[in-house]
Amino acid sequence: MGITVKGGKKLARTINFFKKRKNWNKILIQAMSNVAHEIRDDAEKKVYTKFKRRKGKLGKSIQPSIYRRGNYTFIGLTSDHPAAKIMEYGG
C-alpha cells in the first residue's frame, strides 16, 4: 500500500523548513508575540480583581517579555511597580 502526495519540491521544502529546530524557535517566538499583549491584559484584569484601581499605574507597569534559553522559549510578565513585588513575595 503506497501513498501518493502531490506537491513535489514545494512540499519537500515545507517539510524541511519545519524539521529545523531554529525555525521552530522563530515560529514559537512569533506565536508568543502574537498573544503576549492578550496575556498582559488578562494579568491586568486579574490584578484589579484583588486590588482597587486608583491611578492604574500597577496595571500599566505590567509588560510581557519573551526570551530564549538554549532550545527553550519562554514568555513572562514583568513589572517594576513596588506593589508587584508585594504580590510576588508578600509584604
C-alpha positions, 0 to 999 in steps of 0.5 A: 500500500503506497501513498501518493502526495502531490506537491513535489519540491514545494512540499519537500521544502515545507517539510524541511523548513519545519524539521529545523529546530531554529525555525521552530524557535522563530515560529514559537517566538512569533506565536508568543508575540502574537498573544503576549499583549492578550496575556498582559491584559488578562494579568491586568484584569486579574490584578484589579480583581484583588486590588482597587484601581486608583491611578492604574499605574500597577496595571500599566507597569505590567509588560510581557517579555519573551526570551530564549534559553538554549532550545527553550522559549519562554514568555513572562510578565514583568513589572517594576511597580513596588506593589508587584513585588508585594504580590510576588513575595508578600509584604 
